[in-house]
Amino acid sequence: MHRGLMRGAFGVRPVVLATVFAAASVLAVPSALSQGSGSTYADPAGDGSTAGDITGVNVSADNGSGQILFRISGTNLAASPTQLTVLSIDSDANPVTGDIGLAGADYTFAVGSDGYGFEHFDGHDWVDTPYSTVQIGGGTTDLLISVNRSELGNTSDFNFTVHTFDEATNTGDDAPDGGAYNYSLPDGGPLITAVVTQMTPTIGPKAGRSFVLKPIGLKLPPDGGVVSILPQPDSYSCRATLKGARLAGAGQGGCSFRLTSKARGKSLAIVLSVTYEGATKAFPYRFRVG
């Protein structure tokens, strides 16, 4: 565990964590953040050993105020002064800046039952950072951390990880198990930078044949993971026009199109919309039917 995450490296700010509180009553964040909206990131249960076991993280943000709410779900979260839950934020979504030993983290919270620390990596070490917008609440199954983007370098797109740590047994749980999650305030979820597609036929649409456009992977900001695996969209859909006229699709997502022999030489435009962990993004494609 990075030494900056050990309790002795933090100036502990007091907070009392009750067993269970509703977000709206504990944190004075915009009401939109109290309704459980936002983007949800899952983590496997049962791998926390004697430390807290993380099962998921929900992130939501109010674009008007810039307040960001992290709702960490699990068991035994920040359950004692020596059982910590740590939220690390890579505010520029660049794992080769910040603390590269911690996936590029620039800011980090360490929360125990007796208080919390909030620090910034200055290029050499972890140091105290302004925390006037920070609010901590919830309990051992639903830990809430709220902070304004103004105290995270005015970030609009960031990577983050959550860790639990039992100082007595030197065990813990990492979420995710490798790399980092990503959240974009404008997108309300991960920043989908590109989509990898598969076409059938592979040479593009042909008159008199069906044409299928299928997403097979999404590209997100680099997360510092050793193994790069393209995530699959949770769902997808297509809208198409042939020479400006609406063309009905079939199959999964409506992304299979039957082209008659009269389609030869015409322009086929397809807008592919993909959804992943709460974020939806549309990508336009244009083809000439052969």
N, C-alpha and C positions, 0 to 999 in steps of 0.2 A: 504494500500500500504506500502511495506517495506520502512523504512526510508532511506535506502541506495539508493532508487530510486528517492528520492526527489531531486529537483534541488540544494537545498542548501548543499547537501552532496557531490557535485561534484565540482572539479575545472573545470570551463567551458572553453573549448578550442574553439576558434572561427572557424566558418565555415558558409558560405553563401549558403543556399539552394535555387536554382532557381526553377521556377515552373516545368520545365521539362528539363532534360539533358539526352543524350545518355550515357550509361555506359562507352563506349569506350573513350568518350571525357572527362568525369569527372574523372574517376579513372584510374590510370596507373597500371592496373593489366594485367596479361597475356591475350593475345587476345582470348584464348579459353574460358575465363570467360565472355567475352563481348557479346557472341552470344546467351545468354539466355538458355544455356544447363544446365545440372545438375538435381537436384531433386526438385520437386515442391510439397509443402504442402498446402492444402486448408484450409480456415477458413470461416465460414458462414458470409455473408454480413448483414449489418443492425443492428448490436448489439453493436455499439460503443457509443451510446447516443451522448453527445456533444463532446466526445473525438474522436480521430482518429478511423476509422473503418478498421480493417485488413481483407483483403480478401484472402491473400495467401503469402507464402514465398518461394522463389526459392534459393537454395544453390548450389553453384558449387565451385570446388577447383582445383587448379593446383598442381598435386602431385610432380612435379619437383621443383617448387619454394616454395610450401607450402602455397601459398596465397589462402585465402578463401573469397568468395564473397557472401553476403546475399543481396538478392533483395526483399524488403518488398513492397507488393502491397496493395492498399486500397485508402482511402480518408482522407483528413485532417491529414496526417502523419507529425509530427513535425511542425505543422502549425503556432505555435507561441512560444514565450519563456515559456509559461505556459501550452502548449499542447505538451506533451512529447511522444516520441516513444522509448521504452526500449527493447533492445535485451539482454537476459541473457543466458550465456553459461555455462553448466556443463561439464567442459573439460575432466573429467574422466568418464562421463556417469554413475555416481554413486550418486543417490539422497540423500544418507545418509552422504555424505561428503560435504564440502563447506557450503553454507548458506542453511540449511535444511528448512528454512522458505520460500525459493525461489527455491524449487525443486532441491536443491543441487548445485545451481549456484556458479561458481568459478570466473567468469568474467562477467561484465555487462557494456553495453553502454546505456547512456541516451542522446537522441538527441532532441533538440528544434530548432526553426528557427534561434536562435542566436549563437548556438554552441553545443558542445557535451562534455560528460564526459566519461572516460573509467577507470574502477576500478577493483581491484582484492580483493577477500575475503581472509583475512589473517588468518582465524580461529576464529577471534573475531569481526572484523569490516571490512568495505569496505575502501580500501586505493588506492591512485593513483598507476598506474602501467605503465611500459614502453609502448610507443605507436608510435614508429618510423615507423611501417609498416601500421598504421591505416589510412584509407582514407574514407571520408564521402562525399556522393554526392546525386544527384537525386533531387526529389522534393516531394510535398505533396501527390502524387499518386504513386510514385515509388522511395522509399528511398533505397539508396545503402550504405552498410557498408562493408568495406574490411579490413581484418586483416590477418597477417601471423600466422600460427600455432606455430611459435617460440615464440610468445607473448601470446599464450594460453596454456602454459605448454607443448609445443610440442605434442599437442593432435593429435591422428589419428582417434578417435571415440568420439563423444560428443553428449550430449543432449542440446536442446535449446528451449527457449520460447520467444515470442514477446508480449509486452504489450503496450497499449496506456493509457495515463493518462491526464485528464483535471484537473489541480490543482484548478480551480475556482469552479467546480461542483463536484469534487471528484468522477468522473465517468471514465470508461475506457473499453477497450476491451482486452481479453486474447486470444492468439493463441498458442497452442490449448486451447479449453475450459477447459480441464483437463489434468494433466500430462505434458508431454513434447514431442517434436519431437526428432528424432535421425538422425544423419548423420555420415557416415563412409567414410573417404577419400579414402581408397583402394576400397571400394564398389561403390562409387559414389552415395550414397543414404543411406537409413537406413541399419543398420547392422542386417541382418536376421540371428539369431543364431540357429533357428530350425524351422521345419514346422510340424504342427499337421495334420495327415492324417486320412482318413476314407477308409477302404477297404470293397469291396463287392466281394465275401462273407467275413465276418469279420474274419474267421479263415485262410484266405489266398487263394492263387490260387489253383483251383482244375481242374484236367483234364476233358475235355468235357464241361466246363462251361466258361462263360465270367468272367474276373477279372477286377475290376475297382479300381484304386488308385486315390483318390481325396484329395487335400489339403483343410482343413476346418479352418485353422488359422495359423498365423505366430507368432513366438516368437521373440521379440526385447529386447534390454537392458531395465532394470527397469527404469521407468520414474517418479516415485514419485506420480503417480496418485492414488486416493483413490479406484477407480473401475478399475480392470484390465480386459480389453476386448481384445481378440485376434483379430488383424486386419486380414481382408481377402486379399488374393493376388489380384492384379489388373488383372493378367493373369497368366496362367501356361501351361506347355506342358510336354510331356513325350517322352523319347526315350527308347526302350526296345530291348533286345536280349534274345533268348531262346536257351540255350546251345551254345552261341556264335554267333548264326545266327540272323540277324535283324528280328524283329517281328513288323509288322505294327499295329498301334493302330487306334482306332475310337473314336467318341464322343468328348466331350469337351476336348480340349488340347491333343487329341490323347491318352488319358489315360485309354481307355477301350480295353481290349485284349481278343480275342477269342482263347481259348486253346483247342486243339483237344485231343482225348483220348491218342494219342501218346506222349503227353507232360508229362505224369506222370513220376515223378522221375527226371525230368530235371531241370536245374537251370534257373530261370527267373531273369534277371537283369534289373532294371528300374532306369533311371536317371530322376528325377522330377525337373524341373526348374520353379522357381516362380519369378514373378516380382512385386515389390511394390514400389510406389513413386520413380521410376527411377532406383532402384537397382534390379539386377537379381542375383539369387544364385541357384546353382544346388545341389541336395541331392540324393545320390545313395541308392538304396534298392536292396536287393538280397533275393530271395525266392526259396524254393524247391517245385515244383508243386506236390501236393498230388493226 
